[in-house]
Amino acid sequence: MLIKAVQVQRNNAVHPMNEKISDDTVRLSYLAFPYALQKIEQLRDWFSKNPNML
């Protein structure tokens, strides 16, 4: 989900005629990044501790 949101933001920024990017959208995406990174690290840690759960 996060990756898709980043792709959409990137595509919209490169092709601004498709959609206008608001300051709030950029700000919220930026603020969400540390939380998303924390969750990714927790998931990575869980997978390394539970290799047989895949």
CYANA upper distance limits for C-alpha pairs under 8 A (distance plus 0.5 A):
  1 MET  CA      5 ALA  CA      6.74
  2 LEU  CA      6 VAL  CA      6.70
  2 LEU  CA     36 ALA  CA      8.11
  3 ILE  CA      7 GLN  CA      6.67
  4 LYS  CA      8 VAL  CA      6.65
  5 ALA  CA      9 GLN  CA      6.67
  6 VAL  CA     10 ARG  CA      6.52
  7 GLN  CA     11 ASN  CA      6.49
  8 VAL  CA     12 ASN  CA      6.49
  9 GLN  CA     13 ALA  CA      6.53
  9 GLN  CA     21 ILE  CA      8.28
 10 ARG  CA     14 VAL  CA      6.70
 11 ASN  CA     15 HIS  CA      6.49
 12 ASN  CA     16 PRO  CA      5.87
 12 ASN  CA     17 MET  CA      8.36
 12 ASN  CA     18 ASN  CA      6.75
 12 ASN  CA     19 GLU  CA      6.47
 12 ASN  CA     20 LYS  CA      7.88
 12 ASN  CA     21 ILE  CA      7.56
 13 ALA  CA     21 ILE  CA      7.41
 15 HIS  CA     19 GLU  CA      8.28
 16 PRO  CA     20 LYS  CA      6.52
 16 PRO  CA     21 ILE  CA      8.08
 21 ILE  CA     25 THR  CA      7.06
 21 ILE  CA     26 VAL  CA      7.77
 22 SER  CA     26 VAL  CA      7.10
 23 ASP  CA     27 ARG  CA      6.57
 24 ASP  CA     28 LEU  CA      6.46
 25 THR  CA     29 SER  CA      6.65
 26 VAL  CA     30 TYR  CA      6.61
 27 ARG  CA     31 LEU  CA      6.62
 28 LEU  CA     32 ALA  CA      6.56
 29 SER  CA     33 PHE  CA      6.96
 31 LEU  CA     35 TYR  CA      8.42
 32 ALA  CA     36 ALA  CA      6.74
 33 PHE  CA     37 LEU  CA      6.53
 34 PRO  CA     38 GLN  CA      6.62
 35 TYR  CA     39 LYS  CA      6.81
 36 ALA  CA     40 ILE  CA      6.67
 37 LEU  CA     41 GLU  CA      6.69
 38 GLN  CA     42 GLN  CA      6.72
 39 LYS  CA     43 LEU  CA      6.63
 40 ILE  CA     44 ARG  CA      6.59
 41 GLU  CA     45 ASP  CA      6.56
 42 GLN  CA     46 TRP  CA      6.64
 43 LEU  CA     47 PHE  CA      6.68
 44 ARG  CA     48 SER  CA      6.76
 45 ASP  CA     49 LYS  CA      6.78
 46 TRP  CA     50 ASN  CA      6.49
 47 PHE  CA     51 PRO  CA      6.17
 47 PHE  CA     53 MET  CA      8.28
